[in-house]
């Protein structure tokens, strides 16, 4: 069960990174929205914080794996791949 939940988390980051709100909202705003509005576990700090903790390179690699298995709809978002390639976090 925990493994399935962990596998979905990169998909949530993909959805966030592709929304029109993402470029204008701060990572803190996005995290608070997901904690209070969508029930993201507060102890994980929100999906953007979680992504920074796990490492964007790992998440981008997992999304590329999903893309290979399930098609282009699961391709990593441009923002994610750019930040991962630069070794940056969402908060940078």
C-alpha positions, 0 to 999 in steps of 0.5 A: 500500500505504501509503495503504491502511494509513493508511486503516485506522488510523482504523478501529482507533481506532474499534474501540478507542474503542468497547471497554469497556476504553478508558474505564478504560485510559490511552492509554499502556496502549492503545498498549503493548497494540497495539504488543506484542500486535497488531504496531502499528509502534513508530515510530508510538508506538501508535494513540492517540499516532498519533491525537493526532499526526494530529489527532482532527478529521481522524480524525473527519472521515474516519470521518464520510466512511466512515459516509457510504460504508459505513453507521452501523457506521463512524460516529465513536465518541462519545469521538472526536467529543467530543474533536475538537469540543473541540480536545483530544487523547486524552491530555487 
